Amino acid sequence: MLLAARGFKVTVFEKDPHVGGRNAAILRNGYKFDTGPTFLMMKFILDEVFEEAGRRIDDYLKCVKLEPMYRLQFEDVRLEPTTNREAMLRQLDTHFPANRAGYDKFMAVEKERFHRMYPCLQKDYASVKQYLSKDMLRALPKLSIGRSLISVLGDYFREEKLKLSFTFQSKYLGMSAWDCPGAFAILPYVEHAFGVYHVMGGLSEISEAMAKVGRELGVNLRLATAVKQLLLEGRSVRGVQLASGERVLADETVLNADFGYAMKNLVPPGVLKKYSPDNVDARQYSCSTFMLYLGLDKTYDLPHHTIFFAGDYRRNISDIFQTKVLSEDISFYVRNASITDLALAPPGHSAVYVLVPVPNRTAPIDWAKENTAFRDRVVAALEKRAGMTDLQQHIREEIAFTPQTWQNMNIQFGATFNLAHSLRQMLYFRPRNKFEELDNCYLVGGGTHPGSGLPTIYESGRIAANLISRRYGVQFVSRNTQV
Ligand SMILES: Cc1cc2nc3c(=O)[nH]c(=O)nc-3n(C[C@H](O)[C@H](O)[C@H](O)COP(=O)(O)OP(=O)(O)OC[C@H]3O[C@@H](n4cnc5c(N)ncnc54)[C@H](O)[C@@H]3O)c2cc1C
């Protein structure tokens, strides 16, 4: 979108017959599911990207702010966080008295952290000068280096469940709150400050809208066209060779495939050093997810988003990230978007999406064997803990994804949220948008800077587009107005 709007001739190669990747729609007999993302956060980044492409987002998408944002269901307590301060404080008074001051402190301190960190997320880190920039030095004291997210939330709240209510967001990065760097306390902050959005028709509509704008601007979108390998001349990328054998030359090449997969499969063997296959394998990765997409012949009385915490959440986290086994007592997330969006299922029916964080494919779990039993465990949990009585009898369509399914979609280790966001894999230390190892080549997407998640992958695209534009002396207007 951005490059085409600035006059570049752009061709996109997508192996699937549709756009979207992890953010594509799954259609099945009148039911429509989002494959991956269901929370749209920091919507202002998307607004800006459309604006920079000369478009108004409202002409393409209907985004609805959800209030309350979601329900958090513990065994004995239920919270429905909202961006409305008074309503939020009333809930704290009811369930976690004496935490008003902690909430206000959280919002004030994390606002400051967000405003210091945000410029660092937008840098391209093409040179060490940017790493040592004024912005970075201003942000450094706010990175809570050496502290975990759960520890940082301890500055505001004492009760474990309240801390979890403001740290479960580390799962968006596929990380445990006990390992996730404390700096990511900006994640719950951006939710509470800017809210969470649904996109009518599903979040996959964002991908469709971008494809539409791209086509309007002259992008040649070649679907069902897999890339086999980059074409190299020395250390310069000269274009791509397609699976069909066709060779397409280009002045600049942008790689959006999953980072680990791309390094190991799209770059000719023996070329890379820093990102050689062994090195890429040795990096830290996010967890994976087991998914159920259920087309139901009824609608259950559940909010748009509900997160169910395992009774022993700490043990569940340890199962996923340390011992790498499947938990008996699972945490799971249910998205019941049909209560907001009637277009997702036939009248009176609903399209329900269930996500269960599980170990990635570095764990020795044989999914061909475990799939059915685990699916039954999830359905039993939905019936018992989510109040979805007789669920089994109401399933008209069912699709399950295991970590193996994600891996088959060219995702390294089936790590749905890409490279982990440990301090050693963040900012200057995350794969940069100007590829360090090859010329005329740029990297975008969740495995690259600034990270996994829709707003950040759009930011990676914007950074890459700006780098290319500058290289060719093409002027552009930045609409980045939030900080
Ligand atoms: C289950 C799940 C839930 C999530 N929830 C949220 C959420 O609520 N909010 C949020 O903001 N983010 C969420 N995310 C994260 C978000 O979806 C991702 O960060 C983002 O969609 C990743 O985009 P990407 O472009 O990096 O990768 P992808 O979407 O995987 O794009 C890579 C593309 O490359 C294509 N490709 C691969 N190999 C080739 C090849 N050889 N030739 C041609 N094309 C190829 C793929 O088909 C794909 O279209 C979620 C992710 C998952 C999986």
The ligand as a Gaussian input file, in Angstrom:
#p B3LYP/6-31G(d) Opt

LIG

0 1
 C       -3.814000     -17.794000      16.982000
 C       -3.277000     -16.391000      16.888000
 C       -3.892000     -15.367000      17.595000
 C       -3.420000     -14.065000      17.491000
 N       -4.075000     -13.045000      18.138000
 C       -3.697000     -11.769000      17.924000
 C       -4.513000     -10.693000      18.378000
 O       -5.579000     -10.900000      18.971000
 N       -4.099000      -9.417000      18.099000
 C       -2.946000      -9.164000      17.405000
 O       -2.625000      -7.986000      17.171000
 N       -2.173000     -10.164000      16.938000
 C       -2.529000     -11.446000      17.170000
 N       -1.806000     -12.473000      16.643000
 C       -0.534000     -12.165000      15.991000
 C       -0.729000     -11.741000      14.548000
 O       -1.667000     -12.549000      13.929000
 C        0.573000     -11.906000      13.827000
 O        1.578000     -11.166000      14.487000
 C        0.521000     -11.426000      12.397000
 O       -0.679000     -11.749000      11.769000
 C        1.683000     -12.047000      11.688000
 O        1.780000     -11.477000      10.426000
 P        3.030000     -11.781000       9.509000
 O        2.839000     -10.982000       8.283000
 O        4.278000     -11.666000      10.274000
 O        2.928000     -13.353000       9.209000
 P        1.884000     -14.166000       8.334000
 O        0.511000     -13.654000       8.535000
 O        2.141000     -15.597000       8.647000
 O        2.293000     -13.819000       6.845000
 C        3.260000     -14.532000       6.126000
 C        2.701000     -14.759000       4.750000
 O        3.706000     -15.346000       3.946000
 C        3.101000     -16.341000       3.149000
 N        4.171000     -17.275000       2.732000
 C        4.878000     -18.116000       3.520000
 N        5.777000     -18.786000       2.773000
 C        5.625000     -18.355000       1.495000
 C        6.275000     -18.665000       0.264000
 N        7.270000     -19.557000       0.195000
 N        5.861000     -18.033000      -0.872000
 C        4.855000     -17.111000      -0.836000
 N        4.206000     -16.794000       0.312000
 C        4.598000     -17.399000       1.456000
 C        2.080000     -16.973000       4.066000
 O        1.110000     -17.696000       3.360000
 C        1.523000     -15.727000       4.751000
 O        0.451000     -15.153000       4.047000
 C       -2.280000     -13.776000      16.698000
 C       -1.670000     -14.808000      15.984000
 C       -2.168000     -16.083000      16.055000
 C       -1.544000     -17.147000      15.212000

